[in-house]
Amino acid sequence: MTNDGELEKLGRNTLAHDGCSTCGDVAVPVKVIEVHGGEAVVEDRLGIRTTVAIDFVPGIKAGDILLVHMGVALGRALEVRL
């Protein structure tokens, strides 16, 4: 489970509560667990895993932090420095 606070720095959104297309235009920060072709297994800050399409973001690898919406990776999250 990704519970080291890394994703929480990017917001409190989760796949279970904020990933729904009817709940608004919210991108959820997730960590890439593994990559399989054009899809990646990702995990949110609560440890919820799902598979997302990564066609729009080239060069994805395990450990990357992505912003996803409706099952599609929109881009990499920038590193947050506090």
ChimeraX attribute file (.defattr): number of C-alpha atoms within 10 A of each C-alpha:
attribute: neighborCount
match mode: 1-to-1
recipient: residues
	/A:1	10
	/A:2	16
	/A:3	11
	/A:4	8
	/A:5	9
	/A:6	16
	/A:7	24
	/A:8	17
	/A:9	13
	/A:10	18
	/A:11	12
	/A:12	14
	/A:13	19
	/A:14	22
	/A:15	24
	/A:16	12
	/A:17	10
	/A:18	18
	/A:19	19
	/A:20	16
	/A:21	11
	/A:22	8
	/A:23	9
	/A:24	10
	/A:25	12
	/A:26	16
	/A:27	23
	/A:28	27
	/A:29	29
	/A:30	33
	/A:31	25
	/A:32	22
	/A:33	18
	/A:34	16
	/A:35	17
	/A:36	11
	/A:37	9
	/A:38	13
	/A:39	17
	/A:40	23
	/A:41	18
	/A:42	26
	/A:43	24
	/A:44	25
	/A:45	25
	/A:46	17
	/A:47	15
	/A:48	14
	/A:49	18
	/A:50	15
	/A:51	18
	/A:52	19
	/A:53	19
	/A:54	23
	/A:55	15
	/A:56	11
	/A:57	14
	/A:58	10
	/A:59	8
	/A:60	21
	/A:61	14
	/A:62	13
	/A:63	12
	/A:64	15
	/A:65	25
	/A:66	26
	/A:67	18
	/A:68	23
	/A:69	20
	/A:70	18
	/A:71	18
	/A:72	19
	/A:73	26
	/A:74	18
	/A:75	17
	/A:76	17
	/A:77	17
	/A:78	10
	/A:79	10
	/A:80	9
	/A:81	5
	/A:82	4
